[in-house]
Amino acid sequence: MSTARPRAVATWLLIVAAMIVGIVVVGGITRLTNSGLSITEWKPITGIIPPLTDAQWQAEFANYQRIPEYQQINHGMTMAGFQAIFFWEYLHRALARTIGLAFAAPMLWFWLRRQVPAGYMPRLVALLSLGALQGAVGWWMVKSGLAVRTDVSHLRLAVHLLTALVTLGGIVWTALDLLALGRNRLAAPARLLPVATISLLVLIAQITWGAFTAGLDAGYAFASWPLMGDALFPSDVPLTGVGQAVNDPVVVQFIHRWLAFVAAAALVWLATRAHRAGSSAGVAVVGLVCLQIALGIATLLSGVQIGIAVAHQANAAVLLIATVAAAHAVGRTRA
């Protein structure tokens, strides 16, 4: 008799997915409060213990005072100010460690008890490896702001966010496969069909330019919509090369504004297919797309008010989950 428990494994994966959405939100706050460089060392094990004594706080602050961000932007910051930004970066790293433990320990438990269905263990190992890679990518990102720059590389920031979201998508897809297996022990894994591939790639592109927008502070370039100032694209910004698409804050904001509607069209296409397949995920995708565009416009018009901007980033993660669910529904009917 099989000992596999696909529903239990799926429930665990969905809990981890919810935790990843949480860390994406905290990561957004960390970026918006310019807290990401407050911890200048990477200690994967001992780093979970925060400064506990005045001497330890002074040592952490002294480390921060050596980097360009403090010397050029935050010179004269008080200890209280440093502790405020330290909190968000520490919380972000602590959550990352917690998620790693919440994935690795139950995975080992399910494996030892032979409760992982046949064929799924390699997927789980791959997802765990992606999580480990995410930690390394996070430190690679932070390192880019410790020597010469006063902030982290927006390119590395985008890689950091995308690694998290690809991991999130993979976890949700696997959980949905397992739930289907729990309902029917003969259920085959869903296939990734072309309509889903295209929709997901366009959504990933839009999220990538969202990360560029955050990393370059491009949201502050123009606080108006649909025009940028008094024109669709400002006439006083010369176009000198393709590199502006990822490095020029004005061009990046322009691309992020209008790529949103290309992504919306692709996602509505996928949602329609999912609805025909009998899935409610299609309705969720359409609703979340509309909300995401509204939050993006509100973020611009508010001058990147933190609460609205964080909601925009959180909704992007939820939209990704709904899109994966819609893609899975379409692929399941053809599996």
N, C-alpha and C positions, 0 to 999 in steps of 0.2 A: 504493500500500500504506500502511495506517495506521501511524503512528509512536507511537500511544497505548500507554502502558504502565500499565494500571490497577492491576496488582498491585504494581508498584514504588511508585506514588503512594500506594496503600493502606498499604503497609509503612511508608513515611515518616510517614503520618498516625498510625499506631498507636504509633510511637516518640514522637511529640509528645504523644500521649494519655498515655503512661506518664510522661513528664516533667511533665505537668500534675498527675497523681496525686502525684508527688513534691513539687511545690510546695504542693499542698494540705496534705500532711503537715507540711512546714516551716512553712507558715502557721499550722497548729494549734499547733505548738511555740512559734512566735513569740507567739501570743496567750496561751498558758498560762504562759509565762515573763515576761509583761508586757514584752516587748522591742520592741513595735511603734512606740513613740514615741522610740526612742533616736536615730534619724536624723531631724533636724528640717527637712531641705531635700530638694527633689526635683530632681535633676540627671540627666535621662534618659541623657545621654552620658557626662559626666565622672564621674558617680556610681559607675561601675563600679570606679573606682580607690579603694581604701580608704585610710584614714590610714596613712602610712608612717613619719612622723617623730614625735618627741615633741611638737613644736609643733603638728602637725596633729591629734594626739590631744587635746591640750589645747583646741584650738579647737572640736573636735566636742563635747567634754565641756562646754565653756562654753555652747555652744548648748543642750545638753540641760538645763543648770542654770537656764535662763531659763523653762522651761515649768512649768505647775502640777504635773505628775506628780512632778518632782524636788522642787519646793519643798514640796509637801504630803505626799508619800509617801516619796520616796527621799532626802530631805535628809541629807547626810552620806555618801552613797555614795562609795566609793573608785573610783579609776581602774580597778582590776581588776574591780570590780563592773560598772562602765559598759561595759567592753570585753566582758564576758560577754553582756550583753543586746544590745550593738551587733552581735555576731557573728551572732545569729539574724536580725535585721532585714536586715543586709547580705546574708546568704546568701539570704534570701527575695527581695530585690531583684535580686541577681545571677542567680538562677535565672530570674526573670521576663525579664530581658534575654536570657539564653541561649535560653529558649523562643521568644522573639520572633525571634531570629536563626535558630534551628533551623526555624522555620516559613517565614519570609520568603525566606531564601536558596534552599532547595530548591524552593520554589514558583516562584521566578523561573527556576531552572534547568530545571525540568520544562516551564514555559511556553515558554521560548526554544527548547527542543528539540522542542516540539510533542508532548510525551508525556502531557499532560493530556487525558483523553477529552473529546469534545465535550459541552458542557453543564455541565461541572463547574467550570470556571474561576470563574464568578460565585460559586459556593458557597465556593471557597477564598478568594476576595477578601473575602467576608462574614465568614468565620471569622477571617481576619487582622485585619479591622476590629474584631471583637469582642475580639481579643487586645490591640489598641491601646487600646480603650476600657477594658479591664481595668486597664491601667497608670494611666490617668487616674482611674478609680474608686478605685484603691488610694491615690493621693495625696489625693483628696477625702476618703477615710476618715481618713487620718492627720491631715489639717488639722483635723478636728473635735476632736482631742485636744490641740492645741498652744496654745490661747489661754485657755479658761475651764475646760474639763473636765480631769479627771486620767486619762481614758482616751478611746478613740475611741467614736463613736456606734455603738451596737449595730445600729441600722437601716442605717447605711452599711456596717458589717461584713457584714451579711446580703447587701446588694447586691453587695459585693465577692466573697463566696463564690459567690453564685448566678451571677454573670457568668462566673466560672471554670468552674462546673459545666455551665452551658448551652453554653459553648464546647467543653468536654470531650465532652458528649453529641453536639453537632453534628459534631465531628471523628470520633467513633466511628461514627456513622450513615453519614457520607460514606465512610469506609473500608470499611464493610460493603457499601455499594452498589458500590464499586469492586471489591471481592473477587468479588462476584457477577458483575460485568461481565467480570472476568478469567476466570471459569469458563465464561461464556457471553456472547459478544459481543452477543447480542440481549436480554440481561437488562434489564428495566426497573427503575428505582429503586423501592424499597419505599415503600408508603403508610403514613401514620400513621393507624391505625384508632382508633375511639372507645375500645376497651378499653385501648389503649396510651396514648392521650391522658389518660384518667382516671387510670390508674395512675401515669403520670409526674407529673401535676399534684399528686396526693396525696403522692408521694415528695418533690417539690419543696417542698410546704408543710411536711412534716416536717423537711426539711433547713433550711428557713427558721427554724422555731422552735428548731432545734438551734443555729443561728447566734445567735439572740436569747439562748438559754441561755448560750452562751459569752460573748457581749458584755456581758451583765448579771451575769456570775458567778453565774447562777441555780442552777448545779449544786451550789453550796455551801449553798443554802437548807435543804434536807433531805437527809440522808445515809441515808435508809431507803427500803425498798420492800417491798410495794406501797403501804403507808401513808405519808403525810407526817406523821411524828411518830406520833400515836396515832389518826389519822383519815384517811379517803380524801382529804379536803381540810381543812386546818386551820381550825377554827371562829373563831379570833381574827384572821383576815385578812378585813377587810370588802371586799365587792365593790361598787365605786362607779361603774364605767363600763366601756365596751368598750375604752377605752385601756389597761386593765390587761392585756389579752391580749397586748400587745406591750411594755409598760413595767414591769410588776410582776414581779419575779423569781420570786415564789411561783406566781403564775398562769401565767407562762411555763413554769416547770418542770412544772406540772400538765398543761398542754396538750401539752408535748413528750413526757411520759410516756405519755399515753393516745392521742394521735394516732398514735403508733407502731403501735398495733394496727389502726387503720383503714388505715394505709399497708400493713401486712403483709397484710391481707385483700385489698386491691386488687392487690398484687403477686403473691399466690398465684393470684388470678384470671387475671392476665396470664400467669403461669408455666404454668398449666394449658393455656391456649390455645397457648402456644409449644411445649409438650410434644406437643400434638396435631399441631402443624405439623412435628414431627420434629426440633425443635431442643433441644440439651442446655442451652441458656441458661436454660430454665425450671427445671431442677434447680439450676443455679447460683444463680438468684434466690432460691429457697426456702432453700437453705443459708445464703446471705449474709444474708437477712432474720433468720433465727434467730440467727446470730452477732451481727448488729447489735443486736438486742434484748438479748442476753446481755451484750454489751460496754457498752450503755447502763446496764443495771442495775449492772454491776460498777463503772462510773465513779461512779455515785451512792454505792454502798456503800463505795468506797475513799476517799471524800472528794475526788474528782476527782484521783486519782493520775495524773501526767502521762503515763506510759507507756500506761495503759489508755485515757485520754481521747484520746490521739493515735491509738491503734489504732481507736477508735470513729469518729473523723473519717476516717481512711484507708479504713476499711471502707465508709463511706458513699459515697465516691468510686467504689470498686470495685463496690458494689451498683448505683450509677447506670449504670456501664458494662454490667453484666449485664442491667439492666432495658432499656437501649437495645437490646442485642443481642436480647432476647426480643421487644421491640416490633418490631424490624426483621424478625425471623423470621415473626411473625404478618402483618406488612404485605407481606412479600415473596410470600407464598403467594397474596395477593389482587391483586398488582400486574399 
